[in-house]
Amino acid sequence: MVRTLSVIIPAKDEAGTLYDVVTACKHVNPLEIIVVANGCTDNTAAIARRLGCRVLEFAAPLGHDVGRAVGAKAARGDILLFLDADVPIRSGELRDFLEPIAAGRADVVLNNMDPLFARQRRPHSTTVWRQIANAMVRRDDLNIDSLLSIPHAMTKEAAQAVGYARLANPIHAHLLAAGASIRIDRTRSIDVIANNRYRPEQHDAPAGRLSNSEQRIIGDHLAALSAVWNDPRGGFSDGGRRRDIVKRIQSGALRMPVVAKMRRQRVSALYGGQKLSVVIPAQNEEATIGAVIREARKIEPAEIIVVVNGSKDRTTSIAIEEGATVLHFAERLGNDVGRAIGAMAATGDVLLFIDGDFAIPAAQLYPYAKAVSTGIDLALNDLNHYLDIRFPYNVVTACKYGVNLALDRKPLGVGSFIAVPHAVHRTAADRIGRDAFLSPVKAQVQALLLGCSAANVARTEVDRMNRIRPEEHFAAVGHPPAVERIIGDHIEGIHALTQAAGDRGLFGRHDRNLNLAGL
């Protein structure tokens, strides 16, 4: 059976390019070309009528992407092809693009954006969000492809399945399609970036800030993810964190299991009369814990708290011999739970978090503690050089960057509580709750939403020091357990953001008029 084609072209003041767009479309023999002319002050609608298009005209602007939803609902064809009125595409490219869906091998065809994804330079913020949105619904195979890019095509049945109104937020429609039994093809690539028009009112922004377009598109991703997630971690594992133990300590049902107490130290002059607490979670770290404690002692802390958990070796006895305060848990606590418990036990004004499996030289620890003592609430490890040396980004890098972009903190880059060292002032820790440190991204989101100051204060190359744990860092299929956990942590952080600020996060404003469109 021959399948019919409807071409859908939203247009607002596109008289200069519409002729070329429509003329190319005619050569793919569509049943109809629908131009959704909205808010036009030029002769866009008249040009469309002269070219034989079916024109749906609205006096007021519908807003971004709403025209796609209007056109899809009105379309009569079996296949819907979505184009923009300002980006002409050659008819031969369109014919080839439609082949998988015309032949019945696909329900949706996306423009393959791999050339953009693999480009050897820092990606645009919306490219980062395309990547992590796909990863967060376990469709890493799509890379950065989505219904956000034109051209794209879908069967009428697929459009009905995702819902016409949802096409007004193409990310929502995309994630629904990606998570359903809808066949997606991404074998065709058409360069639309080169011809994309620069619109200063949408794309211009001061250094370090997000443009209106970036805010809208990131907000669309947040709203879409909020709509499709069924739990605060999106179904990703947290690695067996013993959150229950933290709750029992908070409630008083479980006492802190202190097996050794550090001798009282004089208050160091290094931090302006403020006390420094160093928190070190440790599990089976007998080979390194002694050196870790000795380096920490050099920056004159008032206390060093080692939270030993699930250890079968001499970690506890070595930590005691080194003179630290030691909390001992027989059971494994899971990642970051030791940080939260250490933070709950800490009495200092500055809390410095490090790990027990590699020793960081004192000279590299000191800047974090000093920055917090002089007024920074959150002092983070500056690993932003990774934004310019590794392409495409691995999903963990993309998640770190994406969360800071969603918080409108672009200069922080990949600065994150995920990476040690980092330091926090006591007042910031108390505002978010010290138990919050068991979920590091959520803690960071909460702190920044509360207005805490944050900065990447020093560069410590922890990737070169970190111990490779095969059971955590490798997997035959899918993500390794560590990556699975970290993606879930970022989902938990994003969930906290949307719970606090609404489903679009900090970017609640959008220009869509669904009522006017009758959707």
Secondary structure, DSSP 8 states (H G I E B T S, - for coil): ----EEEEEEESS-TTTHHHHHHHHHTT--SEEEEEEES-SSSHHHHHHHTT-EEEEESS---TTHHHHHHHHH--SSEEEE--TT----HHHHHHHHHHHHTTS-SEE----HHHHT-SS---HHHHHHHHHHHHTT-GGGTT--TTSSSEEEEHHHHHHH-GGGGGSHHHHHHHHHTTT--EE-------STT----HHHH---TTS--HHHHHHHHHHHHHHHHH-SSTTTT----S--HHHHHHHHHTSS---EEE--------GGGTT--EEEEEEESS-TTTHHHHHHHHHTT--SEEEEEEES--SSHHHHHHHTT-EEEEESS---TTHHHHHHHHH--SSEEEE--SSS---HHHHHHHHHHHHTT-SEEEE--GGGGGTSSS--HHHHHHHHHHHHTT-GGGTT--TTSSSEEEEHHHHHHH-GGGGGSHHHHHHHHHHTT--EEEEE---HHHHS---HHHH--SSSS-HHHHHHHHHHHHHHHHHHHHH-TTTT-------HHHHT-
